[in-house]
């Protein structure tokens, strides 16, 4: 395994040091260097906080800034941030208007954010709400266990909720809005190569020369099936077909179509996938109201792609379009 790093144990923190140095006009380290927050916090505004393990960059630190996150907590590679990291972020960004935690649906993330919220409330910060993102349709819904994972749709939730918070919307309304966006979002991914984790120096899964992993997770988890590699049109039809099946029907509905690279896929291929996905969905009556393409929610060096569809109304469109200024997302 070849990687630009000093050691696997310090990789996450070393990367954060470089990130903050590069974007010091927008972000700073929080107290104890436990999290990254906006350089300038907005007074009397609900704080929006997210986070997760390193290895998914630019999520989440790349989305800290005006119109999106107030702080992001990063753990070691594919490891949840600790409750004390999250608690420090809550304390430092609290303006008195409350805090909304946006959490990907993984056991460690859910547990640690929940513990941090309980600790914060014990300290007297009672206005805390949580939105759990579970957009990955590759995992079946279940009354037991974690259920569906939070993947690229997390970015959509953070952008829309972050815009509403920037506009001064109250905590309780932001919680409802976040849950609404989660319910309107579906994602599914395919990988052509596993991801190489620095601590183990091994790929999370190894594919044969003619195999692809369908429904892969962003921590390198195997998908719902291992299929023969097909041409791009067939792969896109497979993913989009599953997404439409899960929605039931999107005929006549306006949507955001988001094609995301998982770390090792060239931008040219992402645009190819987007064009095919747009044609497929429009052929089934779906209206592509907003388009978004790029490498934003990654799994280190995984060669793969995910497709996210979010059903929009005029209000959600306006929030998606609202100004944003972060290291990795700005318009």
ROGU-725057 format. One record per residue (C-alpha): residue number from 1; residue in three letters; x, y, z. Coordinates in nm, 2 decimals, padded with zeros to 4 digits. Layout:
+-----+------+--------+--------+--------+
! pos ! code !      u !      v !      w !
+-----+------+--------+--------+--------+
! NUM !  ALA !      X !      Y !      Z !
...
+-----+------+--------+--------+--------+
END
This chain:
+-----+------+--------+--------+--------+
! pos ! code !      u !      v !      w !
+-----+------+--------+--------+--------+
!   1 !  UNK !  00.00 !  00.00 !  00.00 !
!   2 !  UNK !  00.13 !  00.34 ! -00.09 !
!   3 !  UNK ! -00.02 !  00.65 !  00.06 !
!   4 !  UNK !  00.10 !  01.01 !  00.13 !
!   5 !  UNK !  00.11 !  00.99 !  00.51 !
!   6 !  UNK !  00.35 !  00.99 !  00.81 !
!   7 !  UNK !  00.17 !  00.72 !  01.00 !
!   8 !  UNK ! -00.17 !  00.56 !  01.00 !
!   9 !  UNK ! -00.23 !  00.66 !  01.36 !
!  10 !  UNK ! -00.18 !  01.04 !  01.29 !
!  11 !  UNK ! -00.33 !  01.05 !  00.94 !
!  12 !  UNK ! -00.67 !  01.20 !  01.03 !
!  13 !  UNK ! -00.53 !  01.47 !  01.25 !
!  14 !  UNK ! -00.25 !  01.55 !  01.01 !
!  15 !  UNK ! -00.51 !  01.60 !  00.73 !
!  16 !  UNK ! -00.72 !  01.82 !  00.95 !
!  17 !  UNK ! -00.41 !  02.04 !  01.03 !
!  18 !  UNK ! -00.36 !  02.09 !  00.66 !
!  19 !  UNK ! -00.73 !  02.15 !  00.60 !
!  20 !  UNK ! -00.75 !  02.43 !  00.86 !
!  21 !  UNK ! -00.43 !  02.58 !  00.74 !
!  22 !  UNK ! -00.56 !  02.59 !  00.38 !
!  23 !  UNK ! -00.90 !  02.74 !  00.47 !
!  24 !  UNK ! -00.82 !  02.96 !  00.76 !
!  25 !  UNK ! -01.05 !  03.24 !  00.62 !
!  26 !  UNK ! -01.35 !  03.01 !  00.68 !
!  27 !  UNK ! -01.27 !  02.77 !  00.96 !
!  28 !  UNK ! -01.07 !  02.73 !  01.28 !
!  29 !  UNK ! -01.00 !  02.45 !  01.52 !
!  30 !  UNK ! -01.23 !  02.44 !  01.83 !
!  31 !  UNK ! -01.09 !  02.43 !  02.18 !
!  32 !  UNK ! -00.84 !  02.14 !  02.22 !
!  33 !  UNK ! -00.84 !  02.08 !  01.84 !
!  34 !  UNK ! -01.13 !  01.84 !  01.89 !
!  35 !  UNK ! -01.35 !  01.98 !  01.61 !
!  36 !  UNK ! -01.35 !  02.23 !  01.33 !
!  37 !  UNK ! -01.59 !  02.52 !  01.34 !
!  38 !  UNK ! -01.68 !  02.83 !  01.15 !
!  39 !  UNK ! -01.43 !  03.11 !  01.20 !
!  40 !  UNK ! -01.72 !  03.36 !  01.25 !
!  41 !  UNK ! -02.03 !  03.22 !  01.43 !
!  42 !  UNK ! -02.37 !  03.38 !  01.37 !
!  43 !  UNK ! -02.53 !  03.51 !  01.69 !
!  44 !  UNK ! -02.88 !  03.39 !  01.79 !
!  45 !  UNK ! -02.88 !  03.11 !  01.53 !
!  46 !  UNK ! -02.94 !  02.74 !  01.57 !
!  47 !  UNK ! -02.61 !  02.56 !  01.55 !
!  48 !  UNK ! -02.59 !  02.28 !  01.30 !
!  49 !  UNK ! -02.33 !  02.01 !  01.38 !
!  50 !  UNK ! -02.24 !  01.69 !  01.20 !
!  51 !  UNK ! -01.94 !  01.46 !  01.19 !
!  52 !  UNK ! -01.81 !  01.11 !  01.14 !
!  53 !  UNK ! -01.50 !  00.92 !  01.08 !
!  54 !  UNK ! -01.22 !  01.05 !  00.86 !
!  55 !  UNK ! -01.19 !  00.90 !  00.51 !
!  56 !  UNK ! -01.51 !  01.06 !  00.37 !
!  57 !  UNK ! -01.36 !  01.40 !  00.28 !
!  58 !  UNK ! -01.47 !  01.65 !  00.19 !
!  59 !  UNK ! -01.76 !  01.55 !  00.41 !
!  60 !  UNK ! -01.80 !  01.68 !  00.69 !
!  61 !  UNK ! -01.53 !  01.94 !  00.75 !
!  62 !  UNK ! -01.55 !  02.07 !  00.39 !
!  63 !  UNK ! -01.91 !  02.18 !  00.45 !
!  64 !  UNK ! -01.84 !  02.40 !  00.76 !
!  65 !  UNK ! -01.93 !  02.76 !  00.68 !
!  66 !  UNK ! -02.20 !  03.01 !  00.59 !
!  67 !  UNK ! -02.53 !  02.84 !  00.49 !
!  68 !  UNK ! -02.43 !  02.49 !  00.60 !
!  69 !  UNK ! -02.25 !  02.35 !  00.92 !
!  70 !  UNK ! -02.13 !  02.54 !  01.22 !
!  71 !  UNK ! -01.90 !  02.26 !  01.33 !
!  72 !  UNK ! -01.79 !  01.92 !  01.23 !
!  73 !  UNK ! -01.63 !  01.65 !  01.44 !
!  74 !  UNK ! -01.39 !  01.40 !  01.29 !
!  75 !  UNK ! -01.28 !  01.06 !  01.43 !
!  76 !  UNK ! -01.00 !  00.84 !  01.31 !
!  77 !  UNK ! -01.04 !  00.68 !  00.97 !
!  78 !  UNK ! -01.39 !  00.51 !  00.96 !
!  79 !  UNK ! -01.42 !  00.56 !  01.33 !
!  80 !  UNK ! -01.69 !  00.78 !  01.50 !
!  81 !  UNK ! -01.59 !  01.10 !  01.68 !
!  82 !  UNK ! -01.60 !  01.06 !  02.05 !
!  83 !  UNK ! -01.87 !  01.21 !  02.27 !
!  84 !  UNK ! -01.63 !  01.46 !  02.42 !
!  85 !  UNK ! -01.54 !  01.59 !  02.08 !
!  86 !  UNK ! -01.91 !  01.64 !  02.00 !
!  87 !  UNK ! -01.98 !  01.79 !  02.34 !
!  88 !  UNK ! -01.70 !  02.05 !  02.28 !
!  89 !  UNK ! -01.85 !  02.14 !  01.95 !
!  90 !  UNK ! -02.20 !  02.19 !  02.10 !
!  91 !  UNK ! -02.06 !  02.41 !  02.38 !
!  92 !  UNK ! -01.85 !  02.62 !  02.15 !
!  93 !  UNK ! -02.12 !  02.69 !  01.89 !
!  94 !  UNK ! -02.42 !  02.74 !  02.13 !
!  95 !  UNK ! -02.57 !  03.08 !  02.08 !
!  96 !  UNK ! -02.88 !  03.01 !  02.29 !
!  97 !  UNK ! -03.10 !  02.92 !  02.00 !
!  98 !  UNK ! -03.03 !  02.55 !  02.03 !
!  99 !  UNK ! -02.84 !  02.28 !  01.84 !
! 100 !  UNK ! -02.94 !  02.04 !  01.57 !
! 101 !  UNK ! -02.72 !  01.73 !  01.53 !
! 102 !  UNK ! -02.72 !  01.57 !  01.18 !
! 103 !  UNK ! -02.61 !  01.21 !  01.22 !
! 104 !  UNK ! -02.54 !  00.93 !  00.97 !
! 105 !  UNK ! -02.72 !  00.61 !  01.07 !
! 106 !  UNK ! -02.43 !  00.40 !  01.19 !
! 107 !  UNK ! -02.42 !  00.24 !  01.54 !
! 108 !  UNK ! -02.11 !  00.43 !  01.66 !
! 109 !  UNK ! -02.22 !  00.77 !  01.52 !
! 110 !  UNK ! -02.57 !  00.74 !  01.67 !
! 111 !  UNK ! -02.45 !  00.62 !  02.01 !
! 112 !  UNK ! -02.18 !  00.89 !  02.05 !
! 113 !  UNK ! -02.39 !  01.18 !  01.93 !
! 114 !  UNK ! -02.67 !  01.06 !  02.16 !
! 115 !  UNK ! -02.42 !  01.04 !  02.45 !
! 116 !  UNK ! -02.29 !  01.39 !  02.37 !
! 117 !  UNK ! -02.65 !  01.53 !  02.36 !
! 118 !  UNK ! -02.72 !  01.38 !  02.70 !
! 119 !  UNK ! -02.40 !  01.52 !  02.85 !
! 120 !  UNK ! -02.49 !  01.87 !  02.70 !
! 121 !  UNK ! -02.84 !  01.86 !  02.85 !
! 122 !  UNK ! -02.70 !  01.76 !  03.18 !
! 123 !  UNK ! -02.49 !  02.08 !  03.16 !
! 124 !  UNK ! -02.80 !  02.28 !  03.11 !
! 125 !  UNK ! -02.82 !  02.30 !  02.73 !
! 126 !  UNK ! -03.16 !  02.16 !  02.69 !
! 127 !  UNK ! -03.24 !  02.27 !  02.33 !
! 128 !  UNK ! -03.09 !  01.99 !  02.13 !
! 129 !  UNK ! -03.25 !  01.79 !  01.85 !
! 130 !  UNK ! -03.11 !  01.52 !  01.62 !
! 131 !  UNK ! -03.18 !  01.42 !  01.26 !
! 132 !  UNK ! -03.08 !  01.06 !  01.16 !
! 133 !  UNK ! -02.99 !  01.02 !  00.79 !
! 134 !  UNK ! -03.07 !  00.68 !  00.65 !
! 135 !  UNK ! -03.08 !  00.73 !  00.27 !
! 136 !  UNK ! -02.90 !  00.41 !  00.16 !
! 137 !  UNK ! -03.16 !  00.18 !  00.00 !
! 138 !  UNK ! -02.91 ! -00.11 ! -00.03 !
! 139 !  UNK ! -02.99 ! -00.19 !  00.33 !
! 140 !  UNK ! -03.34 ! -00.31 !  00.40 !
! 141 !  UNK ! -03.55 ! -00.12 !  00.66 !
! 142 !  UNK ! -03.57 ! -00.30 !  00.98 !
! 143 !  UNK ! -03.74 ! -00.27 !  01.32 !
! 144 !  UNK ! -03.42 ! -00.42 !  01.47 !
! 145 !  UNK ! -03.07 ! -00.29 !  01.45 !
! 146 !  UNK ! -02.94 !  00.02 !  01.28 !
! 147 !  UNK ! -03.13 ! -00.03 !  00.95 !
! 148 !  UNK ! -03.04 !  00.18 !  00.65 !
! 149 !  UNK ! -02.71 !  00.36 !  00.65 !
! 150 !  UNK ! -02.65 !  00.74 !  00.60 !
! 151 !  UNK ! -02.45 !  00.80 !  00.29 !
! 152 !  UNK ! -02.44 !  01.08 !  00.02 !
! 153 !  UNK ! -02.78 !  01.20 !  00.11 !
! 154 !  UNK ! -02.63 !  01.35 !  00.42 !
! 155 !  UNK ! -02.49 !  01.63 !  00.22 !
! 156 !  UNK ! -02.84 !  01.72 !  00.09 !
! 157 !  UNK ! -02.98 !  01.73 !  00.44 !
! 158 !  UNK ! -02.69 !  01.94 !  00.56 !
! 159 !  UNK ! -02.72 !  02.19 !  00.28 !
! 160 !  UNK ! -03.10 !  02.24 !  00.30 !
! 161 !  UNK ! -03.12 !  02.24 !  00.68 !
! 162 !  UNK ! -02.81 !  02.46 !  00.70 !
! 163 !  UNK ! -02.97 !  02.72 !  00.46 !
! 164 !  UNK ! -03.28 !  02.73 !  00.68 !
! 165 !  UNK ! -03.08 !  02.77 !  01.00 !
! 166 !  UNK ! -02.89 !  03.06 !  00.83 !
! 167 !  UNK ! -03.22 !  03.22 !  00.76 !
! 168 !  UNK ! -03.32 !  03.21 !  01.12 !
! 169 !  UNK ! -03.56 !  02.92 !  01.13 !
! 170 !  UNK ! -03.62 !  02.78 !  01.48 !
! 171 !  UNK ! -03.49 !  02.46 !  01.61 !
! 172 !  UNK ! -03.82 !  02.27 !  01.62 !
! 173 !  UNK ! -03.89 !  02.36 !  01.26 !
! 174 !  UNK ! -03.54 !  02.26 !  01.15 !
! 175 !  UNK ! -03.59 !  01.92 !  01.31 !
! 176 !  UNK ! -03.91 !  01.87 !  01.11 !
! 177 !  UNK ! -03.74 !  02.00 !  00.79 !
! 178 !  UNK ! -03.44 !  01.76 !  00.84 !
! 179 !  UNK ! -03.67 !  01.46 !  00.88 !
! 180 !  UNK ! -03.87 !  01.57 !  00.58 !
! 181 !  UNK ! -03.55 !  01.58 !  00.36 !
! 182 !  UNK ! -03.44 !  01.24 !  00.48 !
! 183 !  UNK ! -03.78 !  01.09 !  00.40 !
! 184 !  UNK ! -03.75 !  01.24 !  00.05 !
! 185 !  UNK ! -03.40 !  01.11 ! -00.02 !
! 186 !  UNK ! -03.28 !  00.78 ! -00.16 !
! 187 !  UNK ! -02.92 !  00.67 ! -00.25 !
! 188 !  UNK ! -02.75 !  00.36 ! -00.39 !
! 189 !  UNK ! -02.39 !  00.30 ! -00.48 !
! 190 !  UNK ! -02.17 !  00.06 ! -00.69 !
! 191 !  UNK ! -01.80 !  00.00 ! -00.65 !
! 192 !  UNK ! -01.55 ! -00.14 ! -00.90 !
! 193 !  UNK ! -01.27 ! -00.16 ! -00.63 !
! 194 !  UNK ! -01.26 ! -00.17 ! -00.26 !
! 195 !  UNK ! -01.11 !  00.09 ! -00.03 !
! 196 !  UNK ! -00.76 !  00.05 !  00.13 !
! 197 !  UNK ! -00.77 !  00.13 !  00.50 !
! 198 !  UNK ! -00.44 !  00.27 !  00.63 !
! 199 !  UNK ! -00.45 !  00.09 !  00.96 !
! 200 !  UNK ! -00.48 ! -00.25 !  00.80 !
! 201 !  UNK ! -00.31 ! -00.18 !  00.46 !
! 202 !  UNK ! -00.57 ! -00.42 !  00.30 !
! 203 !  UNK ! -00.87 ! -00.35 !  00.08 !
! 204 !  UNK ! -01.20 ! -00.39 !  00.27 !
! 205 !  UNK ! -01.31 ! -00.63 ! -00.01 !
! 206 !  UNK ! -01.14 ! -00.77 ! -00.31 !
! 207 !  UNK ! -01.32 ! -00.79 ! -00.64 !
! 208 !  UNK ! -01.22 ! -01.01 ! -00.93 !
! 209 !  UNK ! -01.14 ! -00.85 ! -01.27 !
! 210 !  UNK ! -01.49 ! -00.89 ! -01.39 !
! 211 !  UNK ! -01.69 ! -00.82 ! -01.07 !
! 212 !  UNK ! -01.86 ! -00.51 ! -00.92 !
! 213 !  UNK ! -02.01 ! -00.46 ! -00.57 !
! 214 !  UNK ! -02.37 ! -00.34 ! -00.58 !
! 215 !  UNK ! -02.50 ! -00.14 ! -00.29 !
! 216 !  UNK ! -02.17 ! -00.07 ! -00.13 !
! 217 !  UNK ! -02.14 !  00.13 !  00.19 !
! 218 !  UNK ! -01.91 !  00.43 !  00.25 !
! 219 !  UNK ! -01.69 !  00.24 !  00.50 !
! 220 !  UNK ! -01.61 ! -00.02 !  00.25 !
! 221 !  UNK ! -01.89 ! -00.25 !  00.36 !
! 222 !  UNK ! -01.98 ! -00.51 !  00.10 !
! 223 !  UNK ! -02.31 ! -00.44 ! -00.08 !
! 224 !  UNK ! -02.63 ! -00.64 ! -00.13 !
! 225 !  UNK ! -02.48 ! -00.84 ! -00.42 !
! 226 !  UNK ! -02.16 ! -00.91 ! -00.62 !
! 227 !  UNK ! -02.24 ! -00.90 ! -00.99 !
! 228 !  UNK ! -02.06 ! -00.92 ! -01.32 !
! 229 !  UNK ! -01.93 ! -00.59 ! -01.44 !
! 230 !  UNK ! -02.17 ! -00.44 ! -01.70 !
! 231 !  UNK ! -02.16 ! -00.13 ! -01.92 !
! 232 !  UNK ! -02.24 !  00.21 ! -01.77 !
! 233 !  UNK ! -02.59 !  00.22 ! -01.91 !
! 234 !  UNK ! -02.68 ! -00.11 ! -01.74 !
! 235 !  UNK ! -02.52 ! -00.01 ! -01.41 !
! 236 !  UNK ! -02.71 !  00.32 ! -01.40 !
! 237 !  UNK ! -03.04 !  00.15 ! -01.50 !
! 238 !  UNK ! -02.98 ! -00.10 ! -01.21 !
! 239 !  UNK ! -02.92 !  00.17 ! -00.95 !
! 240 !  UNK ! -03.20 !  00.41 ! -01.07 !
! 241 !  UNK ! -03.44 !  00.12 ! -01.11 !
! 242 !  UNK ! -03.39 !  00.03 ! -00.74 !
! 243 !  UNK ! -03.43 !  00.39 ! -00.64 !
! 244 !  UNK ! -03.76 !  00.43 ! -00.83 !
! 245 !  UNK ! -03.89 !  00.10 ! -00.69 !
! 246 !  UNK ! -03.81 !  00.22 ! -00.34 !
! 247 !  UNK ! -04.00 !  00.55 ! -00.39 !
! 248 !  UNK ! -04.29 !  00.37 ! -00.55 !
! 249 !  UNK ! -04.36 !  00.63 ! -00.82 !
! 250 !  UNK ! -04.20 !  00.97 ! -00.91 !
! 251 !  UNK ! -04.39 !  01.03 ! -01.22 !
! 252 !  UNK ! -04.42 !  01.41 ! -01.26 !
! 253 !  UNK ! -04.22 !  01.48 ! -00.95 !
! 254 !  UNK ! -03.94 !  01.74 ! -00.94 !
! 255 !  UNK ! -03.61 !  01.60 ! -00.80 !
! 256 !  UNK ! -03.25 !  01.68 ! -00.72 !
! 257 !  UNK ! -03.02 !  01.43 ! -00.90 !
! 258 !  UNK ! -02.69 !  01.40 ! -00.73 !
! 259 !  UNK ! -02.41 !  01.18 ! -00.87 !
! 260 !  UNK ! -02.13 !  01.14 ! -00.62 !
! 261 !  UNK ! -01.78 !  00.99 ! -00.66 !
! 262 !  UNK ! -01.66 !  00.76 ! -00.38 !
! 263 !  UNK ! -01.30 !  00.87 ! -00.40 !
! 264 !  UNK ! -01.13 !  00.70 ! -00.70 !
! 265 !  UNK ! -01.36 !  00.77 ! -00.99 !
! 266 !  UNK ! -01.27 !  01.03 ! -01.25 !
! 267 !  UNK ! -01.50 !  01.33 ! -01.29 !
! 268 !  UNK ! -01.54 !  01.24 ! -01.66 !
! 269 !  UNK ! -01.70 !  00.91 ! -01.55 !
! 270 !  UNK ! -01.93 !  01.09 ! -01.30 !
! 271 !  UNK ! -02.06 !  01.31 ! -01.57 !
! 272 !  UNK ! -02.12 !  01.01 ! -01.79 !
! 273 !  UNK ! -02.32 !  00.85 ! -01.51 !
! 274 !  UNK ! -02.51 !  01.17 ! -01.46 !
! 275 !  UNK ! -02.61 !  01.19 ! -01.82 !
! 276 !  UNK ! -02.73 !  00.83 ! -01.83 !
! 277 !  UNK ! -02.92 !  00.87 ! -01.50 !
! 278 !  UNK ! -03.09 !  01.19 ! -01.62 !
! 279 !  UNK ! -03.20 !  01.01 ! -01.94 !
! 280 !  UNK ! -03.32 !  00.71 ! -01.75 !
! 281 !  UNK ! -03.52 !  00.91 ! -01.50 !
! 282 !  UNK ! -03.67 !  01.15 ! -01.75 !
! 283 !  UNK ! -03.78 !  00.86 ! -01.95 !
! 284 !  UNK ! -03.99 !  00.75 ! -01.66 !
! 285 !  UNK ! -04.16 !  01.09 ! -01.60 !
! 286 !  UNK ! -03.92 !  01.23 ! -01.34 !
! 287 !  UNK ! -03.84 !  01.60 ! -01.37 !
! 288 !  UNK ! -03.47 !  01.69 ! -01.29 !
! 289 !  UNK ! -03.51 !  02.03 ! -01.13 !
! 290 !  UNK ! -03.16 !  02.05 ! -00.98 !
! 291 !  UNK ! -02.84 !  01.88 ! -01.08 !
! 292 !  UNK ! -02.53 !  01.81 ! -00.87 !
! 293 !  UNK ! -02.21 !  01.62 ! -00.97 !
! 294 !  UNK ! -01.88 !  01.57 ! -00.80 !
! 295 !  UNK ! -01.67 !  01.38 ! -00.54 !
! 296 !  UNK ! -01.82 !  01.49 ! -00.21 !
! 297 !  UNK ! -01.89 !  01.19 !  00.01 !
! 298 !  UNK ! -01.61 !  00.94 ! -00.02 !
! 299 !  UNK ! -01.47 !  00.61 !  00.10 !
! 300 !  UNK ! -01.10 !  00.70 !  00.08 !
! 301 !  UNK ! -00.98 !  00.56 ! -00.26 !
! 302 !  UNK ! -01.28 !  00.35 ! -00.35 !
! 303 !  UNK ! -01.35 !  00.33 ! -00.72 !
! 304 !  UNK ! -01.72 !  00.38 ! -00.72 !
! 305 !  UNK ! -02.02 !  00.60 ! -00.77 !
! 306 !  UNK ! -02.35 !  00.67 ! -00.59 !
! 307 !  UNK ! -02.67 !  00.82 ! -00.72 !
! 308 !  UNK ! -02.89 !  01.02 ! -00.49 !
! 309 !  UNK ! -03.24 !  01.14 ! -00.57 !
! 310 !  UNK ! -03.43 !  01.39 ! -00.35 !
! 311 !  UNK ! -03.79 !  01.49 ! -00.41 !
! 312 !  UNK ! -03.82 !  01.86 ! -00.41 !
! 313 !  UNK ! -04.09 !  02.12 ! -00.37 !
! 314 !  UNK ! -04.05 !  02.49 ! -00.42 !
! 315 !  UNK ! -03.95 !  02.55 ! -00.06 !
! 316 !  UNK ! -03.67 !  02.28 ! -00.07 !
! 317 !  UNK ! -03.56 !  02.41 ! -00.41 !
! 318 !  UNK ! -03.51 !  02.76 ! -00.26 !
! 319 !  UNK ! -03.32 !  02.63 !  00.03 !
! 320 !  UNK ! -03.09 !  02.42 ! -00.20 !
! 321 !  UNK ! -03.03 !  02.73 ! -00.41 !
! 322 !  UNK ! -02.96 !  02.96 ! -00.11 !
! 323 !  UNK ! -02.60 !  03.10 ! -00.09 !
! 324 !  UNK ! -02.34 !  02.87 !  00.07 !
! 325 !  UNK ! -01.97 !  02.94 !  00.14 !
! 326 !  UNK ! -01.77 !  02.65 !  00.26 !
! 327 !  UNK ! -01.43 !  02.50 !  00.16 !
! 328 !  UNK ! -01.59 !  02.24 ! -00.07 !
! 329 !  UNK ! -01.93 !  02.39 ! -00.16 !
! 330 !  UNK ! -02.00 !  02.75 ! -00.26 !
! 331 !  UNK ! -02.25 !  02.94 ! -00.47 !
+-----+------+--------+--------+--------+
END
